[in-house]
Amino acid sequence: MGPLATTAGRRTAPELDIDALLDDRRTGIIVCCGSGGVGKTTTSAALALRGAERGRKVVVLTIDPARRLAQSMGIEALDNTPRPVAGVSQKSGGTLDAMMLDMKRTFDEVVESQATPEKARQILENPFYIALSSSFAGTQEYMAMEKLGQIHADAQRDGTYDLIVVDTPPSRSALDFLDAPERLSSFLDGRFIRLMLAPARGPARLMTAGLSLITNALSRILGAQVLRDLQTFVAALDTVFGGFRQRAQKTYALLQADKTAFLVVAAPEPDALREAAYFVERLNEDRMPLAGLIVNRASPVPEGTLSADEAMTAAERLRRQDPESLTAGLLRLHADQTRMVEREALLRSRFAAAHPQVATAVVPALAGDVHDLLGLRRIGELLAGA
């Protein structure tokens, strides 16, 4: 990282060297995190494409890509299996696969890998499991980390990939994907679950009068069939639960390793940069390796050297002479654009003052949506400062 510089009393962040990050063979995982709606998924795809075209064997795991993004990568529908992306330049020997997290399928795979076929069938068909695997709070975040662990283990074993790019789930709370494994594990290991397990697996002496009263009360509230389904689910899941926390801890350690790099993606807006500041602070608290901040969709700097005030003064003079002056309208647009750029620069300056060691890349907004590999390639160039 270069030294900090000040311009007109403003602090600027050191520049984030994206190409150096992608080219460093010690970088095995890049995690893009940030609040929703900041272009995180497109950024992840652009990074993956640029890495592949610089010689890396890359897989990008997206969480909920827009349909146009899947189409831009030449894939009609992404799923839980990595699919090769056609059209990637082969000059440097790199490859690119893409996949989209299927939350329920990933949960099913965990169960199937940990239980006997009969036990797995009991779990997969249970109504409580179906609800848990499809909509339980935190399941998507947990399964994103579960899938990352699976891909990394397979890549280490088979040599399929040397770089994994992860697009984390959009979440209102900044780093839910870090907390979700512990939350889900705590739920599955909670007192209520242990209580449900006692009559299903414990010796008869555990069926005390107090426990019978609780079970009878639950039976009246939930219904006998619902209670039996819950007990069957808990008893069956208990056979695979032991691996949940262990795998979660292993993946958490993987995220803390030097080979992992976190990139915080934000928009040049007050709320988004406040959220980014929280991400940075939380990552530092959890000793996660932060590579830098990407400020996405920044307002492009207008051509010319006129300041906003000069442009407005000239526009007003022309308006007095000709109320329909097209030049006056263009000057006003120039002034508005210049002021927007100045406001965004001030926001970045405040962030840099609060977090002076966070390297930053600024990506100007494109005129339209990204709808093909050419667009993703352009985003990659802008990320690298080209």
N, C-alpha and C positions, 0 to 999 in steps of 0.2 A: 504494500500500500504506500502511495506517495504521501508527502507531507500535506497538511491542510493548507488551503489557501484562503485568503479573504479578498473580496472585491466589493468596494464601496461599503465597507462595514459588514458585509455578509460573509458567513462561513460556508464554504463548499466542502462536500464530502470527497474523500479519495475515490478515484475511479475504479469501478468493478471491471476486472478483465475477464470477460466471459470466455474468450477463446483459451486463455491460459487455464481456466478451470476445466474446460472440456478436454483439453489436450493432456492434462495431467493424468497419467495412468493410475495414479493413486486414488483418484476420484472414482469411486464405484457406484455411488448413489447420489442423486441430486433430488432434493425434496422441495417442491414449490408450494409455499403456504401463503395464506392471505385470506381476507374476507371475500365474500361472494361478489361477483360482478366487476372484478378488476382485471379480467383477462388472464387469469391464472392458467386455465386449461390451454389456451392458445399459446401462452408463453412456454408451457411444458412441452407442447408438440414442436414448437419452433426450436427449442433447445435440443430436443431429441434429434430432430432432422439435421441441425447443424453439427451435432456431435457425430452422427453417422457419416456425414459427408466430409468429416475431418478424420475418418478412419476408425471410429469406435463401433463396437457391436452393441447396439442400443435397443432397449425395449422401453416404451413409454406406457405407463399405467395411468389411464384417465379415469375419472370418477363419474362424471355426468356430462360428456361432451355434447355440444350442440350438433345436430345432424349434419350441418354444413362442414363441421370440423372432420367428422368421419369421412365425409365425401371428399374433402380436400386432401385427405391422405389416401384416396383411392380405394377406400373400404366402405361398402354400402352400410354395413352394420358391424360395429365392434362388439365383442363378447368377452367371456372370461378366458379365452384362449388367445395367446399372442398370434397376430396375423402379420405376414410380411407386407410392408408398404412398397408399392411399385413406384418407379420413377426416381428413386434415390440414386444420386450419382455414385458409381462404383469406382471412381478413379482412385480413391484413397483406401479402398478395401473394406469400407464400413458397411454395416447393414442396419436396417431399422424395422422393428416389429412394433405393433401397437395393439393395445387391448383395453377393454373397459371393464371395470369392476362389476361383477354380478354378485351382489351382496349375499343373496340366498344361496346361490350355487357354491360360493366360497365356504359358507357355513356348512352346507351339505358335505363338501369335500373334507372338511375337518372331521365331521362326525364319521364319515365312511372310512377315513384313514385311522381312526382311533378305536373303532368298535368292530365287533364281529358283524357279519352280514345280517344276522337275525336281530341283533341289538340295534344296529343302524336303522333297519327297517322300522322297528318300534319307535325310534326317535323321530325319524323323518315323517312318519304318518301321524304323529301326535299333534293335536290341535294347538297345544301350547308351544310346541317347537315351531310350528308354522308361523304363529304370531310373533314369536321371539325373533326368528330368523328374518322376518320380513319387515318388521316395523318397530322393534324395541329401540328406545333411544340409545344412541351410541353404537348400535350394531354395525352401521355402515363404516364408521370410523375404525371400529375394532377390526372389521374384515379387510379394510384397506391395509392395515398393518399386518394382518395375517397373510394376505396375498403377497405383500412385499417380502415377508419372511420366506414364503414358498418359492417365489421367483429367485431370490438371492441364493437359497439353498440349492435349487436346481442349476443355477448358473455356475455356482462354485463346483458342483459335481460334474456337470457336462461341458462346461466352458462355452455355453451358448451366448452369454452376454458379458461384456466387461463394463457396461454402464446402464444403470436403471434410473429412469426419470419418473418421479412420482408426482402426480397432481393430487393434492390432498382434498378431502371432501369440503364443500362449502359449508361453513358452520357459523352460527351467530356468535358463539363463544370462540375466542381466537384459536386455541389449540386443543379443541376437543379430541382430535385424533391421537394426541399424546395421553389424554386422560381416559379415553374410552376403554382401553384394555383393563385398566384397574377397576373402572366402574362396573364393567360387565362381569369381571372376575368376582368382585365384591358381592354383586347381586347373586351370582350362582353359588357363592360361598356364605350367603347371609343366613341369619338365624332362622328365618321363616323356611328357607330351603332345607336347612338341616332338620327342622321340625318335620317337614314333609317326608324327609328320608327316613326318619326314625321308625315309623310303623312299617315302612316298605322293606327295610333291610335289617333293622335291629332285632335282637332277641325279644322274646315275648315279654320279658320283665320290664322292657322299656315302655310298654303300653300301660302306663300308669293311669290312675283315675283322672288326673288333671289333663293328661294328653287326650284321653278319650273324650272328655268334655269339650276340648278345643276342636277335635276332629268332628264331633257331632254338631257343634255350632257351625263350623265351616260347611259341613254337609247341608245344613238347613239353608245357609246363606247362598252357597254356590250351586247346590244340587249334588246329589250323590254321584252322578256320572261325571260332572265337571271335576269334582274332587278326585275321583278315581283317575281321570285323565291327567290331572296335575301330579298326582303321586306317581303314576306310571312314567310320566315324562321326567320327573326329578330323579327317580330311581335309575332310569335308563341313562340319563345324561351324566349321572354321577360316575359312570364307568369311563367317560371321556373327559370329565372335568379336569382331572389332574394335569392334563397337558395344556389347558387354556392359559393358566397363569405362567407356567414355565415358558411357553412360546411367546407370550406377551413380554415377559422379562427379557427373553433372548432378542426379540426384535427391538425393544427399547435400547438395549445395549448396542445393537447394530446402528441405531440412529445416533448414538453418542460417539461412535467410532470416528477416527480421523478420516476414514475413506468416505464418509458421508458429508455432504455440503447442503445446508439449508439456504434457500433463497426466499426472501419475503417479497411478495408482489403487492404493490399498492397503486392506487390512482392518485393523481396530484390534487387531492381534495382534503380538506381538514379532517373529516371523519375517517377517511381511509388511512391517512398518515398517522392519526392517533391510534388506530387499530394496529398499524404496522409497528408503532413504537411499543405497544403492548407485546406483540409477537417477539420483537427483538429482546425485550427485557425478560420475557418468559423463557425464550431459548437460552439466554445467558444463565438464568437461574438453574435451568435443568442441564447445563453444561452440554448443550447441543452445538455442534460446529456450524456457526453462522458464516456463510460466505459473503452475503451482502443483501442489498435492497435493490429491487427493480421498480422504478417509477414508470408505470405503463400509461400509454395514451396521453402523453404530455402535449400541450398545445405547441404546434410548430412555430418557430421564430419567424416573423414576417420578413420579407425581403426589404432591403433599404436600410437607411441609417436614421430616418426621422423618428424622433421620440413621440410618445403618445400626445404630449402637450402640443408639440409643434404641428402634428398632423391635425389635431382638433382646431387649432388656431387657423391653419390654412383652410380647413373645411368650412369654418364659419365665415371666413372672408369670401370664399367662392359662393357660398349659399346666399350671401347678401347681394352678390352680383347676379347670380342665376339660381333661383330656388330649385330648378330641376337638374342642377349640375351633377353629372355622373361622377366626375372626378372628386367632388365633395363627398359623395357617398362612399367612394373607395377609400378616401382619407379617413373617414369615420370608422370604417371596418378595420383599417390599419391600426388606428388608435385603440380600438376595442381589443384587437388581437394582441397588441403590444402590452396592454395593461393586464390581460389574462396571463401572458407569459411572465410578467413581473410578479404577479400574485403567486403563481406556482413556484417561481424561483424563491420567493420569500418563505413559502411553506417548506420547501426543501432545505433552505438555509436554517430554519428553526429546528428541523429534524436533525440536521448535521451538527448543530450546536449542542443538542441534547445527547446525540450519539456520534461523537466525532470519529470513532474508529470503524463505523459501518460503511464499507465501500458501496458505491451507488452507481447504477446504470440508469440512464434516462432514455425512454423509448418514445419518440414522437408518435402521435396518432396518425393512422393511415386514413386516406380519404374514404375507404369503403371497408366492408367486411373481408376477412380472410376466407377464400373459398377454394383454394388450390395449393399445391406444393410451392408454387411460385410466391404466393403470399406468405406462406410459412417461412420460406427461404428469406424473404425480405425482412420479416420480423427478426429472424436470426441475425441478419446483417446489422440491423439497428441495435439489437441487444449487444452486439460486439463493437458497436461504435463506428461501424463502417458507413 
